[in-house]
Amino acid sequence: MAEIIQQRIEDRIPELEQLERVGLFTKKEVKAMIKKATALEYKLHRRIISKEDFITYIQYEINALELIKKRRQRIGYRFKRKEIEFSIIQRINNVFRRATAKWKDDVQLWLSHVAFCKKWNTVIQLSKVFSSMLAIHPDKPALWIMAAKWEMEDHSSSESARHLFLRALRFHPEHAKVYQEYFRMELMHAERLRKQKKELEQAKMDLGEYEFPDEIMSGKLAEIIYKEAVQKIKGAEFVLSFLKIAGLFDFTKELQDIIIQDLQSRHAGDPVTWDFLARRELEAEPLPAAHMVPAQSRAAEVGRREERSCLVYEEAVRSLGTGDMWTRYVTYCLDRFKRKTNSQALKEKRQERLLGVFQRAHDSMLLDESLYKTWLQVLQRVGLTQVATEVAVAATQRFSHSVETWCTSLQALMALESSDVSKMFDEALTLIKPKESWPLWNLRLQWSETHQNPEETKALFQKGILSSVPAVSMEMKEKYLDWSYRTGGYKAAKKTFTSLHESRPFSKAFFTRMIQLEKEQKPSKMSALRDYYERALREFGSEDEGEKLVAGLHQGGAQPPPGADGELREDPLEGHEDPGGRAGGALRHPVHPAADRAPVGGA
């Protein structure tokens, strides 16, 4: 082993001599690098090796490369790159190969090698890395796509990219993303060929030496990929994804028409299709520029386009009549309602249309539960308070067992200052499961504090404390203690605590809040603090957190533990990695040196 390490250190000598000779490193720094490299080499040749040792070695060499790059820029020296950087890069690639051979399943390690090769532009090596990685991880489509995109975009090799996509489809014949990226790649290749041909024609050069296949340049090959994909994977969303990709290229008009025809013929019963066709009416033709036509004429044109879109939606809800279709119709109207316009007529038309669609969807019993909140917000925004009240009540009748709907409707009624709020709260608590009722109790407390007198609020607290649901009872005790302190000060809070300290169940927050209030008094009574901690210990002493909460203060006598909540804090450095070191696991990203210094003693 020593002979191998010695040989590898000797292999470094030519590059180190060059570094010293050209003035990039001093003699002292070179000696330190040899010493550090020897230590790192020995770690890689131990009987039991770890991934962290390889990562540390690679990171050290990357730091050295970055430092050499900075010093070259500083002194303006650009020569001897092959003798210096090439040698280091080759060594890093060798260590990466050894690491990935040992830990084949670590994808992050493979990706780190890919990132290194891309950064230092080692094209041949990167091609080999992709080949080896895909041989071991053919089950990961993202890796196939990454390799193909590199071949196409960085290596300018459409043939290699096509070959990789075809291989990927053998392993993943029904993976949507692979088809989409393959489709995109062929269109990019076609666009590139069209640009090359145009440039050659403009230069009046002979095209006989170049190949410009019509089936590729016109997008026919991409069309074949699309047809194969939609045979394997069904769904309007998938078809539309190809239309969006094709729309990025200006020569795909015929291809887009084919995709739209397929969408209408194969997925006529899908709400996605109708939604697309309706929204497409808005973009049928570009709107004239604002400075070319009066604002009134422009607004009128927008209104006509929205009317055409709505006609498509009307046909869709008649044909399908599903909740999903109504949701898409409402969403479209809401999007248009939110758009800014200076035309008052257009604003009023959008508002009328939106409220009408909301009402019709509700009457059809097909309005989604989540949209009732939006409907109420719109009604309050436009000042239709009476209608908002009716909608709030109707929502609770339709979704009578939904906590979210009750909360939404009650919040709307509270904002409208309806006289039916108290009755609605009582009704909600009878219909909602007790275990799910805390949000309603909490909302009712907020309303009571602002709209009822203290005696009524106090009665509500006492009623909630008697709840059979432990979670509600515990939360009520905490809220009651806080409310007593806010309304009556420390004495009222202490009286509330005394009245409840034997009324189980409790939460730790109930005791810690009282401890905090006691500590805020000047001076605080240690006898009272000890009593609170003794009670907390009796309730929660069998739990680890409870012991930490109580034991520290109890043992400390007059010295309470730090923290406003009375809890003991853990060692702030416990569980954290050394700021100068690296966390275990795969190399995430190459770490660059923070300052212009030689990598002495570990970079």
matplotlib code that plots the C-alpha trace (Angstrom):
import matplotlib.pyplot as plt

x = [0.0, 2.8, 4.4, 1.1, 0.7, 4.3, 3.9, 0.8, 2.5, 5.4, 3.0, 2.0, 5.5, 5.6, 2.4, 3.6, 6.9, 5.1, 3.0, 6.0, 8.0, 5.4, 4.7, 1.2, 2.2, 5.1, 7.6, 6.0, 2.5, 3.7, 5.2, 2.0, 0.0, 2.2, 1.7, -2.0, -2.3, -0.3, -2.7, -5.7, -4.2, -3.6, -7.3, -8.4, -6.2, -7.4, -8.9, -12.3, -12.9, -15.8, -17.6, -16.7, -13.0, -13.6, -15.7, -13.0, -10.3, -12.4, -13.4, -9.7, -8.7, -11.7, -10.6, -7.1, -8.4, -10.5, -7.5, -5.3, -8.0, -8.1, -4.4, -4.1, -6.6, -4.7, -1.3, -2.6, -0.8, -2.6, -0.1, 0.7, -2.9, -2.4, 0.5, -1.4, -5.2, -5.5, -3.6, -5.7, -9.0, -7.9, -7.1, -10.5, -12.2, -10.3, -11.4, -15.0, -14.8, -13.5, -16.3, -19.1, -17.8, -17.9, -21.3, -23.2, -26.6, -25.7, -27.3, -26.2, -22.6, -23.1, -24.7, -21.8, -19.5, -21.7, -21.7, -17.9, -17.4, -19.8, -18.1, -14.6, -15.8, -14.5, -16.8, -15.4, -15.3, -18.9, -20.2, -18.6, -20.1, -23.6, -23.1, -22.0, -24.6, -27.5, -26.2, -26.6, -29.7, -31.8, -35.0, -34.7, -36.2, -34.8, -31.3, -32.1, -33.6, -30.6, -28.2, -30.2, -30.6, -26.8, -26.2, -28.6, -28.1, -24.4, -22.8, -25.0, -25.5, -29.1, -28.4, -26.9, -29.9, -32.4, -30.6, -30.8, -34.5, -35.2, -33.3, -35.2, -38.5, -37.6, -37.2, -40.1, -42.6, -45.4, -43.5, -45.0, -42.0, -39.7, -42.2, -42.6, -38.8, -38.2, -40.9, -39.3, -35.8, -37.0, -38.6, -35.5, -33.5, -35.9, -35.6, -31.8, -31.8, -34.2, -31.9, -28.8, -30.5, -31.7, -28.2, -26.7, -29.3, -28.6, -24.9, -25.7, -23.8, -24.3, -26.6, -25.5, -23.0, -25.5, -28.5, -31.8, -34.4, -37.9, -39.5, -37.4, -37.6, -41.3, -41.9, -43.0, -40.7, -42.0, -45.6, -44.7, -43.5, -46.7, -48.9, -46.9, -47.2, -50.9, -51.5, -49.6, -50.7, -54.3, -55.8, -56.5, -53.9, -51.2, -52.3, -52.4, -48.8, -47.6, -49.7, -47.9, -44.5, -45.4, -46.6, -43.0, -41.9, -43.2, -43.2, -45.6, -49.0, -50.0, -48.8, -50.8, -53.9, -53.5, -53.1, -56.3, -58.3, -57.2, -58.1, -61.6, -62.2, -60.7, -61.5, -64.8, -66.1, -63.2, -63.7, -60.0, -60.8, -63.8, -61.8, -59.0, -61.3, -63.1, -60.0, -58.6, -61.3, -59.6, -56.4, -57.8, -56.0, -53.7, -55.4, -54.5, -51.9, -53.3, -52.0, -53.6, -57.2, -59.4, -59.6, -63.4, -63.0, -60.3, -62.6, -65.5, -63.3, -62.3, -65.9, -66.8, -64.1, -65.2, -68.7, -67.5, -65.6, -68.7, -70.7, -68.3, -68.6, -72.4, -72.3, -69.9, -72.1, -75.1, -73.2, -71.3, -73.1, -70.4, -69.0, -65.6, -66.9, -68.8, -65.6, -63.7, -66.4, -66.5, -62.7, -62.6, -65.2, -63.3, -60.1, -61.7, -63.4, -60.1, -58.5, -58.2, -60.0, -60.9, -64.2, -67.0, -69.4, -66.9, -66.4, -70.2, -70.6, -67.9, -69.4, -72.9, -71.6, -69.5, -72.4, -74.8, -72.5, -72.0, -75.8, -76.5, -73.8, -75.2, -78.8, -77.5, -75.9, -72.6, -70.7, -67.5, -67.3, -64.1, -65.8, -68.4, -65.7, -64.8, -68.4, -68.9, -65.8, -67.0, -70.5, -69.0, -66.6, -69.5, -71.7, -74.4, -74.7, -78.2, -77.3, -74.0, -76.1, -78.3, -75.4, -73.7, -76.8, -77.2, -73.6, -74.0, -77.2, -75.6, -72.3, -73.8, -71.0, -68.1, -66.1, -64.5, -67.8, -69.2, -66.1, -66.3, -70.0, -69.7, -66.8, -68.8, -71.9, -69.6, -68.2, -71.7, -72.7, -75.7, -78.1, -78.1, -74.5, -75.2, -77.9, -75.7, -72.9, -75.3, -76.5, -73.0, -71.9, -74.9, -74.0, -70.2, -68.5, -67.3, -63.7, -63.6, -65.4, -62.4, -62.2, -65.8, -65.3, -62.3, -64.2, -67.1, -64.7, -63.3, -66.8, -67.9, -65.0, -65.9, -69.7, -70.8, -70.3, -67.6, -70.2, -71.4, -67.9, -67.0, -70.1, -68.9, -65.5, -67.0, -69.2, -66.3, -64.2, -66.9, -66.6, -66.3, -63.5, -60.1, -58.6, -61.4, -61.3, -57.5, -57.5, -60.4, -58.4, -55.4, -57.6, -59.6, -56.4, -55.1, -58.5, -58.6, -55.2, -56.1, -59.4, -58.6, -54.8, -52.7, -55.1, -57.9, -55.5, -54.4, -58.0, -58.8, -55.8, -56.8, -60.3, -59.1, -55.9, -57.8, -60.0, -58.4, -57.3, -54.5, -51.9, -48.3, -49.0, -51.6, -48.9, -46.1, -48.4, -49.1, -45.4, -44.6, -47.3, -45.8, -42.3, -43.5, -44.6, -42.1, -41.2, -42.3, -43.2, -41.0, -43.6, -46.1, -43.6, -42.7, -46.4, -47.0, -44.0, -45.0, -48.4, -46.9, -44.5, -47.4, -49.2, -46.3, -43.4, -43.5, -42.8, -39.3, -40.3, -42.2, -39.1, -37.0, -39.6, -39.9, -36.8, -34.4, -36.4, -37.3, -33.7, -32.5, -34.4, -34.4, -32.9, -35.5, -34.5, -33.9, -36.7, -39.9, -41.9, -40.1, -38.6, -35.1, -33.0, -30.8, -27.1, -27.2, -24.3, -25.6, -26.5, -24.9, -22.0, -18.6, -18.7, -15.4, -16.3, -18.7, -21.8, -21.7, -23.2, -22.9, -21.1, -23.8, -22.0, -18.4, -17.4, -15.2, -12.5, -13.8, -10.5, -7.4, -5.3, -3.5, -5.4, -3.0, -4.1, -7.4, -9.3]
y = [0.0, 2.4, 1.9, 2.8, 5.9, 6.9, 6.4, 8.6, 11.4, 11.2, 11.5, 14.9, 16.3, 17.6, 19.7, 21.0, 22.0, 23.9, 25.6, 26.7, 27.6, 29.9, 31.6, 30.3, 28.7, 29.2, 26.5, 26.3, 25.9, 23.1, 21.2, 21.6, 20.3, 17.2, 16.5, 16.9, 14.8, 12.0, 11.9, 11.9, 9.1, 6.9, 7.4, 6.0, 2.9, 1.8, -1.6, -0.1, 2.9, 5.4, 7.6, 10.7, 10.1, 10.1, 13.2, 15.0, 14.1, 15.3, 18.5, 19.2, 18.8, 21.0, 23.7, 23.5, 23.9, 26.9, 28.5, 28.0, 29.6, 32.7, 33.1, 32.8, 35.6, 37.7, 37.4, 37.1, 33.8, 31.6, 28.9, 25.4, 24.4, 20.9, 20.3, 21.7, 21.7, 18.7, 16.6, 17.6, 17.1, 13.7, 12.7, 13.9, 11.9, 8.8, 9.3, 9.8, 6.6, 4.6, 6.1, 5.4, 1.9, 1.3, 3.1, 2.4, 3.2, 6.7, 8.8, 12.0, 10.9, 10.3, 13.7, 15.3, 13.7, 15.0, 18.5, 18.5, 17.4, 20.1, 22.8, 21.9, 21.0, 17.4, 16.4, 12.9, 12.0, 13.3, 11.1, 8.1, 9.1, 9.3, 5.9, 4.2, 5.9, 4.9, 1.3, 1.1, 3.3, 2.6, 2.8, 6.5, 8.5, 11.8, 10.6, 9.6, 13.0, 14.7, 12.8, 13.4, 17.1, 17.4, 15.7, 18.0, 21.3, 21.2, 18.7, 19.6, 16.0, 15.3, 11.8, 10.8, 12.5, 10.6, 7.4, 8.0, 8.8, 5.7, 3.6, 5.4, 4.5, 0.8, 1.0, 3.5, 3.0, 4.8, 7.7, 11.0, 13.2, 11.1, 11.5, 15.2, 15.9, 13.7, 15.6, 18.9, 17.7, 16.8, 20.3, 22.0, 20.0, 20.9, 24.6, 24.4, 22.9, 25.6, 28.3, 26.8, 26.4, 30.0, 31.3, 29.3, 30.5, 34.1, 33.6, 32.1, 28.9, 25.6, 23.3, 20.1, 19.2, 19.6, 17.4, 19.1, 16.3, 17.7, 15.2, 16.6, 20.3, 20.2, 18.5, 15.1, 13.2, 15.1, 14.3, 10.5, 10.8, 12.6, 9.9, 7.1, 8.9, 9.4, 5.8, 4.7, 7.4, 8.6, 11.9, 15.4, 17.0, 14.9, 15.9, 19.5, 19.3, 18.5, 21.5, 23.8, 22.6, 22.9, 26.4, 27.4, 27.0, 29.2, 26.5, 24.0, 25.4, 22.2, 20.1, 22.2, 21.8, 18.0, 18.0, 20.2, 17.9, 14.9, 16.6, 17.3, 13.9, 11.7, 13.7, 15.4, 14.3, 15.7, 19.1, 19.9, 19.9, 22.3, 24.5, 24.8, 25.4, 28.1, 29.9, 29.6, 32.0, 34.8, 34.3, 33.6, 36.7, 39.2, 42.2, 45.5, 47.6, 50.1, 53.1, 52.0, 51.9, 53.8, 52.2, 51.8, 49.8, 47.6, 46.9, 46.1, 43.6, 42.0, 41.8, 40.0, 37.5, 36.8, 36.3, 33.7, 31.9, 31.8, 30.3, 27.4, 27.0, 27.1, 24.3, 22.4, 22.5, 21.5, 18.5, 17.4, 18.9, 17.8, 19.5, 19.7, 21.5, 24.1, 24.6, 25.4, 27.8, 29.6, 29.8, 31.3, 33.9, 34.7, 35.2, 37.6, 39.4, 40.0, 41.5, 45.3, 47.4, 51.1, 50.2, 50.4, 48.4, 45.6, 45.5, 45.3, 42.6, 40.5, 40.9, 40.0, 37.0, 35.7, 36.0, 34.4, 31.4, 31.0, 31.0, 28.5, 26.1, 26.3, 25.7, 22.6, 21.4, 21.1, 24.1, 22.9, 23.4, 25.4, 28.0, 29.1, 31.0, 32.8, 33.5, 35.1, 37.2, 38.5, 39.3, 41.2, 43.0, 44.3, 45.2, 42.5, 41.9, 40.4, 37.9, 37.0, 36.2, 33.9, 32.2, 31.7, 29.9, 27.9, 26.7, 25.4, 23.6, 21.8, 21.0, 20.7, 18.3, 20.3, 22.3, 24.4, 25.4, 26.4, 28.4, 30.2, 31.0, 32.1, 34.4, 35.9, 36.4, 37.9, 40.4, 41.3, 41.6, 39.3, 38.8, 35.1, 34.4, 33.1, 30.7, 29.5, 28.7, 26.6, 24.8, 24.1, 22.6, 20.2, 19.0, 18.8, 15.9, 16.9, 15.9, 18.3, 21.2, 23.2, 25.6, 26.5, 27.1, 29.2, 31.3, 31.7, 32.9, 35.6, 36.7, 36.7, 38.8, 41.6, 41.4, 40.1, 41.3, 39.7, 37.7, 36.0, 35.3, 33.9, 31.6, 30.4, 29.6, 27.6, 25.7, 24.8, 23.7, 21.1, 19.6, 15.9, 16.3, 16.6, 18.7, 21.3, 21.3, 21.8, 24.6, 26.3, 26.3, 28.0, 30.6, 31.2, 31.9, 34.3, 36.0, 36.4, 38.1, 40.4, 41.5, 41.4, 41.3, 39.0, 38.6, 37.5, 35.0, 33.5, 33.1, 31.4, 29.1, 28.2, 27.4, 25.1, 23.5, 20.4, 20.2, 17.7, 17.2, 19.7, 20.7, 21.7, 25.1, 25.8, 25.5, 27.2, 30.2, 30.6, 30.3, 33.0, 35.3, 34.8, 35.5, 38.7, 40.0, 42.2, 40.6, 37.0, 34.6, 31.6, 29.7, 30.2, 29.1, 26.0, 25.2, 25.5, 23.4, 20.8, 20.5, 20.3, 17.6, 15.6, 15.8, 15.4, 14.0, 10.7, 12.4, 13.4, 16.9, 17.3, 16.3, 18.8, 21.4, 20.9, 19.4, 22.1, 24.9, 22.7, 21.8, 25.3, 26.8, 30.5, 30.2, 29.5, 28.0, 30.3, 31.0, 32.9, 29.7, 28.1, 25.3, 24.1, 24.7, 22.0, 22.6, 25.0, 23.2, 19.7, 17.9, 20.5, 19.7, 21.4, 24.7, 23.8, 20.3, 18.6, 16.6, 12.9, 11.5, 12.2, 15.2, 17.8, 20.6, 21.5, 23.8, 26.7, 28.3, 31.4, 33.3, 33.3, 30.8, 27.6, 24.4, 23.7, 21.4, 20.5, 22.7]
z = [0.0, 0.9, -2.5, -4.3, -2.3, -2.8, -6.6, -6.6, -4.6, -7.1, -10.0, -8.5, -8.5, -12.1, -11.6, -8.2, -9.7, -12.4, -9.8, -7.9, -11.0, -12.5, -9.2, -8.5, -5.2, -2.8, -1.8, 1.6, 0.2, -2.1, 0.8, 2.8, -0.2, -0.4, 3.3, 3.0, -0.2, 1.5, 4.4, 2.1, 0.0, 3.1, 4.0, 0.6, 1.1, 4.5, 4.9, 5.8, 3.6, 3.9, 1.4, 3.5, 2.9, -0.9, -0.6, 1.5, -1.1, -4.0, -2.2, -1.4, -5.1, -6.3, -3.8, -5.2, -8.8, -7.8, -6.1, -9.1, -11.2, -9.0, -8.9, -12.6, -13.0, -10.4, -12.0, -15.6, -16.3, -18.8, -19.8, -18.7, -18.2, -19.6, -17.1, -14.1, -14.3, -16.6, -14.2, -11.3, -13.2, -14.3, -10.7, -9.5, -12.2, -11.2, -7.5, -8.6, -10.6, -7.7, -5.4, -7.8, -8.4, -4.7, -4.0, -7.2, -5.7, -4.6, -7.3, -5.7, -6.0, -9.7, -10.2, -8.4, -10.9, -13.7, -12.2, -11.9, -15.5, -16.8, -14.8, -16.1, -19.6, -19.8, -22.6, -23.3, -19.6, -19.1, -21.9, -20.2, -16.8, -18.3, -20.0, -16.8, -14.7, -17.0, -17.2, -13.4, -13.0, -16.1, -13.9, -13.3, -16.2, -15.0, -15.6, -19.2, -19.8, -18.3, -20.5, -23.7, -23.0, -22.5, -25.8, -27.5, -25.9, -24.8, -27.1, -30.1, -31.0, -31.9, -33.1, -29.7, -27.9, -30.1, -29.4, -25.6, -25.8, -27.7, -25.2, -22.4, -24.0, -23.9, -20.2, -19.6, -22.4, -20.6, -18.9, -19.9, -19.3, -21.5, -24.4, -23.8, -23.7, -26.8, -28.6, -27.6, -28.7, -32.2, -32.6, -31.3, -33.8, -36.6, -35.6, -35.6, -39.1, -40.4, -39.1, -40.6, -43.9, -43.8, -43.0, -45.8, -48.3, -47.2, -47.7, -51.2, -50.4, -52.1, -50.0, -51.8, -49.1, -46.3, -45.3, -44.5, -44.4, -45.0, -42.6, -39.7, -40.7, -41.1, -37.7, -39.1, -36.9, -33.9, -35.0, -35.1, -31.5, -30.5, -32.0, -30.4, -27.1, -27.1, -28.0, -24.9, -22.4, -22.3, -21.1, -22.3, -20.0, -21.7, -25.2, -24.1, -22.8, -26.4, -27.7, -25.3, -26.4, -30.0, -29.4, -28.5, -32.2, -35.0, -37.7, -36.0, -37.1, -38.9, -36.0, -33.5, -35.7, -35.6, -31.9, -31.4, -33.7, -31.7, -28.5, -29.7, -31.2, -28.5, -25.4, -26.0, -22.7, -20.7, -18.9, -19.7, -23.4, -23.0, -20.7, -23.3, -26.2, -24.2, -23.1, -26.6, -27.8, -25.9, -27.9, -31.3, -32.6, -31.0, -29.6, -31.4, -29.6, -27.1, -29.0, -32.3, -31.2, -28.7, -25.2, -25.6, -28.8, -27.3, -24.2, -26.6, -28.4, -25.1, -24.1, -27.4, -26.9, -23.4, -24.6, -27.2, -24.4, -22.3, -25.1, -25.2, -21.4, -21.6, -24.2, -21.9, -18.8, -20.9, -22.4, -19.3, -16.3, -13.9, -10.8, -12.4, -15.4, -13.3, -11.2, -14.4, -15.6, -12.3, -12.2, -15.7, -14.7, -11.5, -13.5, -15.8, -12.9, -11.2, -14.3, -14.2, -16.8, -17.1, -18.8, -16.3, -18.6, -18.9, -15.1, -14.5, -17.2, -15.6, -12.2, -13.4, -15.3, -12.3, -9.8, -12.2, -12.7, -9.0, -8.5, -11.3, -10.1, -6.6, -7.8, -9.7, -6.4, -8.2, -6.7, -5.1, -1.3, -1.5, -3.9, -1.4, 0.5, -2.8, -3.5, -0.1, -0.5, -3.9, -2.5, 0.4, -1.9, -4.2, -1.2, -1.6, 2.1, 2.1, -0.6, 1.2, 4.3, 2.4, 0.7, 4.1, 5.4, 2.2, 2.4, 5.9, 4.9, 2.0, 3.8, 7.3, 8.6, 7.2, 9.8, 7.1, 5.6, 9.0, 9.8, 6.4, 6.7, 10.3, 9.6, 6.8, 9.1, 11.8, 9.3, 8.2, 11.9, 11.4, 14.3, 13.6, 14.6, 18.1, 16.8, 14.0, 16.4, 18.5, 15.4, 14.2, 17.5, 17.3, 13.8, 13.9, 15.5, 19.0, 18.2, 15.2, 17.0, 18.4, 15.4, 16.0, 19.7, 19.0, 16.5, 18.9, 21.6, 19.2, 18.4, 22.0, 23.2, 20.7, 20.6, 24.1, 27.6, 29.9, 31.8, 28.7, 27.5, 30.9, 30.7, 27.3, 28.7, 31.5, 29.1, 26.9, 29.9, 30.6, 27.1, 26.9, 24.3, 26.1, 23.3, 23.6, 27.3, 27.5, 24.9, 26.7, 30.0, 28.3, 26.5, 29.8, 31.7, 29.0, 28.8, 32.6, 32.5, 29.7, 31.3, 35.0, 35.4, 37.5, 40.3, 38.0, 36.2, 39.5, 40.6, 37.4, 37.8, 41.3, 40.2, 37.5, 38.8, 39.9, 36.8, 34.5, 31.7, 31.5, 29.0, 29.8, 28.2, 31.0, 33.7, 31.7, 31.0, 34.7, 35.5, 32.9, 34.4, 37.9, 36.7, 35.1, 38.5, 40.4, 42.7, 41.8, 44.7, 44.8, 46.9, 44.1, 41.4, 43.4, 43.7, 39.9, 39.2, 41.7, 40.0, 36.6, 37.8, 39.1, 35.8, 33.4, 35.4, 33.5, 30.2, 29.1, 28.2, 31.4, 33.4, 31.5, 32.0, 35.8, 37.1, 36.1, 37.8, 40.7, 41.4, 40.8, 43.7, 43.1, 39.6, 37.0, 33.7, 30.8, 28.3, 28.7, 28.5, 31.5, 29.4, 29.8, 26.6, 25.1, 24.4, 21.3, 19.7, 20.2, 17.0, 14.8, 12.5, 12.9, 11.0, 9.4, 8.4, 6.0, 6.8, 6.1, 2.9, -0.7, -2.2, -2.8, -4.7, -5.1, -2.3, -3.5, -1.2, 0.5, 0.2, -1.9, 0.2, -0.5, 0.6, 3.5, 6.3, 4.6, 2.2]

ax = plt.figure().add_subplot(projection="3d")
ax.plot(x, y, z, "-o")
ax.set_aspect("equal")
plt.show()
